[in-house]
Amino acid sequence: MATAFATSSVAGLGTASLSSPSSRSPRLVSGFIKPPVAARNPLSVAGASGGKFTCFERDWLRRDLNVIGFGLIGWIAPSSIPVISGKSLTGLFFESIGAELAHFPSPPALTSQFWLWLITWHLGLFITLTFGQIGFKGRTEDYFSK
């Protein structure tokens, strides 16, 4: 019994490499300690994504050019209505681009109106594209009819 304890070593201390539990020759068995069980992933589906579990579908974005096209038109049309002192947001943005290109090698100043129109125009565009993606995909997948 003493030789069984003397020949067994702590993994990593007495051996050059860590070995698997099945390759160790002296193994202590007790009724109080349960045998090791291989960890299983209860969420894994055999054969899905090449045998790997993924939280999202492979094509989670489900990119559709209709959304990009209609979203761009859906943002340019309302942002081209002249409501800001008789000018449109798109017009002010493009006007500020032209003013900044007039002195091209130097960048726009931090106090330039260009930054306000740039951030406002693109924020509106991205919000429109996001809601367009939600609405278009929700409708094609009958999400709203449930």
Salt bridges, closest charged atoms under 4 A:
ASP64 OD2 - LYS137 NZ 3.79
GLU95 OE2 - LYS87 NZ 3.35
GLU100 OE1 - HIS103 NE2 3.13
GLU141 OE2 - ARG62 NH1 2.84
